């Protein structure tokens, strides 16, 4: 089990999404200085606890995080606890490319060339 601060989790999620702080500002309508305060765990710079929760919820939504986990960590004053998962990056991309695909294109052309035969038309409609 590893632990990170709320700000670290938010910042890493933003980076993983390929978003700059300016992108996030446009997406969430949260001022840039307040986004920086969230990433720095400087919640005292926020107007109130209500706004902190609202901003954390918006930020989590914008970077596809579970807002409940972030809000629970904020309310309990604790760090976010998570398990690391090993990812085999080398085989991830290959898995998708090795997938066998069935091509119905030759059958479609056959039905198209043969023309108005009912069975071929039904087959083409069923697969297309």
Biotite code that builds the C-alpha atoms (Angstrom):
import biotite.structure as struc

atoms = struc.array([
    struc.Atom([0.000, 0.000, 0.000], chain_id="A", res_id=1, res_name="UNK", atom_name="CA", element="C"),
    struc.Atom([1.280, 3.420, -0.924], chain_id="A", res_id=2, res_name="UNK", atom_name="CA", element="C"),
    struc.Atom([0.123, 6.833, 0.171], chain_id="A", res_id=3, res_name="UNK", atom_name="CA", element="C"),
    struc.Atom([0.081, 10.173, -1.577], chain_id="A", res_id=4, res_name="UNK", atom_name="CA", element="C"),
    struc.Atom([-1.339, 13.526, -0.636], chain_id="A", res_id=5, res_name="UNK", atom_name="CA", element="C"),
    struc.Atom([-4.534, 14.690, -2.289], chain_id="A", res_id=6, res_name="UNK", atom_name="CA", element="C"),
    struc.Atom([-2.601, 17.295, -4.256], chain_id="A", res_id=7, res_name="UNK", atom_name="CA", element="C"),
    struc.Atom([-0.115, 14.711, -5.553], chain_id="A", res_id=8, res_name="UNK", atom_name="CA", element="C"),
    struc.Atom([-2.935, 12.435, -6.698], chain_id="A", res_id=9, res_name="UNK", atom_name="CA", element="C"),
    struc.Atom([-4.699, 15.323, -8.459], chain_id="A", res_id=10, res_name="UNK", atom_name="CA", element="C"),
    struc.Atom([-1.517, 16.526, -10.142], chain_id="A", res_id=11, res_name="UNK", atom_name="CA", element="C"),
    struc.Atom([-0.543, 13.049, -11.360], chain_id="A", res_id=12, res_name="UNK", atom_name="CA", element="C"),
    struc.Atom([-4.040, 12.401, -12.693], chain_id="A", res_id=13, res_name="UNK", atom_name="CA", element="C"),
    struc.Atom([-3.967, 15.733, -14.551], chain_id="A", res_id=14, res_name="UNK", atom_name="CA", element="C"),
    struc.Atom([-0.588, 14.926, -16.080], chain_id="A", res_id=15, res_name="UNK", atom_name="CA", element="C"),
    struc.Atom([-1.769, 11.422, -17.065], chain_id="A", res_id=16, res_name="UNK", atom_name="CA", element="C"),
    struc.Atom([-4.723, 13.017, -18.845], chain_id="A", res_id=17, res_name="UNK", atom_name="CA", element="C"),
    struc.Atom([-2.291, 15.271, -20.717], chain_id="A", res_id=18, res_name="UNK", atom_name="CA", element="C"),
    struc.Atom([-3.897, 18.419, -19.313], chain_id="A", res_id=19, res_name="UNK", atom_name="CA", element="C"),
    struc.Atom([-2.137, 21.633, -18.389], chain_id="A", res_id=20, res_name="UNK", atom_name="CA", element="C"),
    struc.Atom([-3.382, 23.738, -15.496], chain_id="A", res_id=21, res_name="UNK", atom_name="CA", element="C"),
    struc.Atom([-4.800, 26.146, -18.081], chain_id="A", res_id=22, res_name="UNK", atom_name="CA", element="C"),
    struc.Atom([-6.716, 23.284, -19.754], chain_id="A", res_id=23, res_name="UNK", atom_name="CA", element="C"),
    struc.Atom([-8.061, 22.240, -16.385], chain_id="A", res_id=24, res_name="UNK", atom_name="CA", element="C"),
    struc.Atom([-9.068, 25.810, -15.600], chain_id="A", res_id=25, res_name="UNK", atom_name="CA", element="C"),
    struc.Atom([-11.181, 25.914, -18.753], chain_id="A", res_id=26, res_name="UNK", atom_name="CA", element="C"),
    struc.Atom([-12.676, 22.504, -18.043], chain_id="A", res_id=27, res_name="UNK", atom_name="CA", element="C"),
    struc.Atom([-13.608, 23.214, -14.414], chain_id="A", res_id=28, res_name="UNK", atom_name="CA", element="C"),
    struc.Atom([-14.054, 27.010, -14.258], chain_id="A", res_id=29, res_name="UNK", atom_name="CA", element="C"),
    struc.Atom([-11.765, 27.060, -11.209], chain_id="A", res_id=30, res_name="UNK", atom_name="CA", element="C"),
    struc.Atom([-9.262, 29.919, -11.028], chain_id="A", res_id=31, res_name="UNK", atom_name="CA", element="C"),
    struc.Atom([-5.663, 29.010, -11.798], chain_id="A", res_id=32, res_name="UNK", atom_name="CA", element="C"),
    struc.Atom([-4.323, 30.066, -8.377], chain_id="A", res_id=33, res_name="UNK", atom_name="CA", element="C"),
    struc.Atom([-6.930, 27.867, -6.665], chain_id="A", res_id=34, res_name="UNK", atom_name="CA", element="C"),
    struc.Atom([-6.003, 24.870, -8.828], chain_id="A", res_id=35, res_name="UNK", atom_name="CA", element="C"),
    struc.Atom([-2.384, 25.413, -7.842], chain_id="A", res_id=36, res_name="UNK", atom_name="CA", element="C"),
    struc.Atom([-3.447, 25.562, -4.172], chain_id="A", res_id=37, res_name="UNK", atom_name="CA", element="C"),
    struc.Atom([-5.288, 22.222, -4.549], chain_id="A", res_id=38, res_name="UNK", atom_name="CA", element="C"),
    struc.Atom([-2.223, 20.566, -6.079], chain_id="A", res_id=39, res_name="UNK", atom_name="CA", element="C"),
    struc.Atom([-0.038, 22.003, -3.309], chain_id="A", res_id=40, res_name="UNK", atom_name="CA", element="C"),
    struc.Atom([-2.435, 20.753, -0.595], chain_id="A", res_id=41, res_name="UNK", atom_name="CA", element="C"),
    struc.Atom([-2.761, 24.375, 0.509], chain_id="A", res_id=42, res_name="UNK", atom_name="CA", element="C"),
    struc.Atom([-6.452, 24.247, 1.364], chain_id="A", res_id=43, res_name="UNK", atom_name="CA", element="C"),
    struc.Atom([-6.156, 27.363, 3.564], chain_id="A", res_id=44, res_name="UNK", atom_name="CA", element="C"),
    struc.Atom([-5.986, 29.468, 0.370], chain_id="A", res_id=45, res_name="UNK", atom_name="CA", element="C"),
    struc.Atom([-9.503, 28.339, -0.529], chain_id="A", res_id=46, res_name="UNK", atom_name="CA", element="C"),
    struc.Atom([-12.453, 30.510, 0.575], chain_id="A", res_id=47, res_name="UNK", atom_name="CA", element="C"),
    struc.Atom([-14.044, 27.827, 2.785], chain_id="A", res_id=48, res_name="UNK", atom_name="CA", element="C"),
    struc.Atom([-14.394, 24.110, 3.360], chain_id="A", res_id=49, res_name="UNK", atom_name="CA", element="C"),
    struc.Atom([-17.529, 24.157, 1.190], chain_id="A", res_id=50, res_name="UNK", atom_name="CA", element="C"),
    struc.Atom([-15.542, 25.545, -1.752], chain_id="A", res_id=51, res_name="UNK", atom_name="CA", element="C"),
    struc.Atom([-12.683, 23.133, -1.106], chain_id="A", res_id=52, res_name="UNK", atom_name="CA", element="C"),
    struc.Atom([-15.065, 20.160, -1.385], chain_id="A", res_id=53, res_name="UNK", atom_name="CA", element="C"),
    struc.Atom([-16.722, 21.614, -4.461], chain_id="A", res_id=54, res_name="UNK", atom_name="CA", element="C"),
    struc.Atom([-13.384, 22.273, -6.169], chain_id="A", res_id=55, res_name="UNK", atom_name="CA", element="C"),
    struc.Atom([-12.063, 18.827, -5.253], chain_id="A", res_id=56, res_name="UNK", atom_name="CA", element="C"),
    struc.Atom([-15.215, 17.247, -6.689], chain_id="A", res_id=57, res_name="UNK", atom_name="CA", element="C"),
    struc.Atom([-14.889, 19.234, -9.950], chain_id="A", res_id=58, res_name="UNK", atom_name="CA", element="C"),
    struc.Atom([-11.178, 18.513, -10.239], chain_id="A", res_id=59, res_name="UNK", atom_name="CA", element="C"),
    struc.Atom([-11.677, 14.777, -9.634], chain_id="A", res_id=60, res_name="UNK", atom_name="CA", element="C"),
    struc.Atom([-14.448, 14.667, -12.240], chain_id="A", res_id=61, res_name="UNK", atom_name="CA", element="C"),
    struc.Atom([-12.272, 16.508, -14.789], chain_id="A", res_id=62, res_name="UNK", atom_name="CA", element="C"),
    struc.Atom([-9.420, 13.985, -14.480], chain_id="A", res_id=63, res_name="UNK", atom_name="CA", element="C"),
    struc.Atom([-11.579, 10.844, -14.093], chain_id="A", res_id=64, res_name="UNK", atom_name="CA", element="C"),
    struc.Atom([-10.847, 10.183, -10.431], chain_id="A", res_id=65, res_name="UNK", atom_name="CA", element="C"),
    struc.Atom([-13.302, 8.773, -7.903], chain_id="A", res_id=66, res_name="UNK", atom_name="CA", element="C"),
    struc.Atom([-14.449, 11.926, -6.136], chain_id="A", res_id=67, res_name="UNK", atom_name="CA", element="C"),
    struc.Atom([-15.604, 9.959, -3.072], chain_id="A", res_id=68, res_name="UNK", atom_name="CA", element="C"),
    struc.Atom([-12.062, 8.782, -2.333], chain_id="A", res_id=69, res_name="UNK", atom_name="CA", element="C"),
    struc.Atom([-10.687, 12.316, -2.704], chain_id="A", res_id=70, res_name="UNK", atom_name="CA", element="C"),
    struc.Atom([-13.437, 13.849, -0.542], chain_id="A", res_id=71, res_name="UNK", atom_name="CA", element="C"),
    struc.Atom([-13.079, 11.141, 2.125], chain_id="A", res_id=72, res_name="UNK", atom_name="CA", element="C"),
    struc.Atom([-9.346, 11.831, 2.330], chain_id="A", res_id=73, res_name="UNK", atom_name="CA", element="C"),
    struc.Atom([-10.008, 15.582, 2.584], chain_id="A", res_id=74, res_name="UNK", atom_name="CA", element="C"),
    struc.Atom([-12.646, 15.226, 5.292], chain_id="A", res_id=75, res_name="UNK", atom_name="CA", element="C"),
    struc.Atom([-10.554, 12.835, 7.360], chain_id="A", res_id=76, res_name="UNK", atom_name="CA", element="C"),
    struc.Atom([-7.398, 14.899, 6.872], chain_id="A", res_id=77, res_name="UNK", atom_name="CA", element="C"),
    struc.Atom([-5.550, 11.845, 5.639], chain_id="A", res_id=78, res_name="UNK", atom_name="CA", element="C"),
    struc.Atom([-3.604, 10.818, 2.601], chain_id="A", res_id=79, res_name="UNK", atom_name="CA", element="C"),
    struc.Atom([-4.978, 8.837, -0.329], chain_id="A", res_id=80, res_name="UNK", atom_name="CA", element="C"),
    struc.Atom([-4.060, 5.160, 0.040], chain_id="A", res_id=81, res_name="UNK", atom_name="CA", element="C"),
    struc.Atom([-3.767, 2.979, -3.038], chain_id="A", res_id=82, res_name="UNK", atom_name="CA", element="C"),
    struc.Atom([-2.343, -0.272, -4.311], chain_id="A", res_id=83, res_name="UNK", atom_name="CA", element="C"),
    struc.Atom([0.146, -0.247, -7.141], chain_id="A", res_id=84, res_name="UNK", atom_name="CA", element="C"),
    struc.Atom([-0.687, -2.426, -10.099], chain_id="A", res_id=85, res_name="UNK", atom_name="CA", element="C"),
    struc.Atom([2.043, -3.766, -12.340], chain_id="A", res_id=86, res_name="UNK", atom_name="CA", element="C"),
    struc.Atom([1.316, -3.053, -15.966], chain_id="A", res_id=87, res_name="UNK", atom_name="CA", element="C"),
    struc.Atom([3.086, -4.902, -18.740], chain_id="A", res_id=88, res_name="UNK", atom_name="CA", element="C"),
    struc.Atom([3.411, -1.937, -21.098], chain_id="A", res_id=89, res_name="UNK", atom_name="CA", element="C"),
    struc.Atom([5.248, -3.947, -23.735], chain_id="A", res_id=90, res_name="UNK", atom_name="CA", element="C"),
    struc.Atom([2.359, -6.372, -24.237], chain_id="A", res_id=91, res_name="UNK", atom_name="CA", element="C"),
    struc.Atom([-0.459, -3.844, -23.799], chain_id="A", res_id=92, res_name="UNK", atom_name="CA", element="C"),
    struc.Atom([-0.167, -2.385, -27.281], chain_id="A", res_id=93, res_name="UNK", atom_name="CA", element="C"),
    struc.Atom([0.541, -5.743, -28.856], chain_id="A", res_id=94, res_name="UNK", atom_name="CA", element="C"),
    struc.Atom([-2.584, -7.351, -27.428], chain_id="A", res_id=95, res_name="UNK", atom_name="CA", element="C"),
    struc.Atom([-4.804, -5.081, -29.449], chain_id="A", res_id=96, res_name="UNK", atom_name="CA", element="C"),
    struc.Atom([-2.907, -5.620, -32.704], chain_id="A", res_id=97, res_name="UNK", atom_name="CA", element="C"),
    struc.Atom([-2.845, -9.429, -32.378], chain_id="A", res_id=98, res_name="UNK", atom_name="CA", element="C"),
    struc.Atom([-6.609, -9.651, -32.182], chain_id="A", res_id=99, res_name="UNK", atom_name="CA", element="C"),
    struc.Atom([-8.076, -11.672, -35.037], chain_id="A", res_id=100, res_name="UNK", atom_name="CA", element="C"),
    struc.Atom([-10.727, -9.864, -36.986], chain_id="A", res_id=101, res_name="UNK", atom_name="CA", element="C"),
    struc.Atom([-13.261, -11.549, -39.187], chain_id="A", res_id=102, res_name="UNK", atom_name="CA", element="C"),
    struc.Atom([-13.717, -9.735, -42.443], chain_id="A", res_id=103, res_name="UNK", atom_name="CA", element="C"),
    struc.Atom([-17.066, -9.935, -44.122], chain_id="A", res_id=104, res_name="UNK", atom_name="CA", element="C"),
    struc.Atom([-15.904, -7.784, -47.038], chain_id="A", res_id=105, res_name="UNK", atom_name="CA", element="C"),
    struc.Atom([-15.480, -10.698, -49.528], chain_id="A", res_id=106, res_name="UNK", atom_name="CA", element="C"),
    struc.Atom([-18.997, -11.899, -48.702], chain_id="A", res_id=107, res_name="UNK", atom_name="CA", element="C"),
    struc.Atom([-20.338, -8.388, -49.138], chain_id="A", res_id=108, res_name="UNK", atom_name="CA", element="C"),
    struc.Atom([-18.716, -8.074, -52.559], chain_id="A", res_id=109, res_name="UNK", atom_name="CA", element="C"),
    struc.Atom([-20.027, -11.507, -53.551], chain_id="A", res_id=110, res_name="UNK", atom_name="CA", element="C"),
    struc.Atom([-23.561, -10.515, -52.575], chain_id="A", res_id=111, res_name="UNK", atom_name="CA", element="C"),
    struc.Atom([-23.216, -7.178, -54.305], chain_id="A", res_id=112, res_name="UNK", atom_name="CA", element="C"),
    struc.Atom([-22.001, -8.770, -57.563], chain_id="A", res_id=113, res_name="UNK", atom_name="CA", element="C"),
    struc.Atom([-24.599, -11.546, -57.561], chain_id="A", res_id=114, res_name="UNK", atom_name="CA", element="C"),
    struc.Atom([-27.245, -8.863, -57.250], chain_id="A", res_id=115, res_name="UNK", atom_name="CA", element="C"),
    struc.Atom([-30.864, -9.320, -56.422], chain_id="A", res_id=116, res_name="UNK", atom_name="CA", element="C"),
    struc.Atom([-30.929, -12.777, -54.932], chain_id="A", res_id=117, res_name="UNK", atom_name="CA", element="C"),
    struc.Atom([-32.928, -12.609, -51.699], chain_id="A", res_id=118, res_name="UNK", atom_name="CA", element="C"),
    struc.Atom([-30.585, -14.791, -49.663], chain_id="A", res_id=119, res_name="UNK", atom_name="CA", element="C"),
    struc.Atom([-27.560, -12.675, -50.525], chain_id="A", res_id=120, res_name="UNK", atom_name="CA", element="C"),
    struc.Atom([-29.410, -9.474, -49.733], chain_id="A", res_id=121, res_name="UNK", atom_name="CA", element="C"),
    struc.Atom([-30.490, -10.856, -46.365], chain_id="A", res_id=122, res_name="UNK", atom_name="CA", element="C"),
    struc.Atom([-26.934, -11.971, -45.589], chain_id="A", res_id=123, res_name="UNK", atom_name="CA", element="C"),
    struc.Atom([-25.558, -8.561, -46.498], chain_id="A", res_id=124, res_name="UNK", atom_name="CA", element="C"),
    struc.Atom([-28.152, -6.827, -44.329], chain_id="A", res_id=125, res_name="UNK", atom_name="CA", element="C"),
    struc.Atom([-27.440, -9.150, -41.409], chain_id="A", res_id=126, res_name="UNK", atom_name="CA", element="C"),
    struc.Atom([-23.726, -8.493, -41.376], chain_id="A", res_id=127, res_name="UNK", atom_name="CA", element="C"),
    struc.Atom([-23.527, -4.874, -42.456], chain_id="A", res_id=128, res_name="UNK", atom_name="CA", element="C"),
])
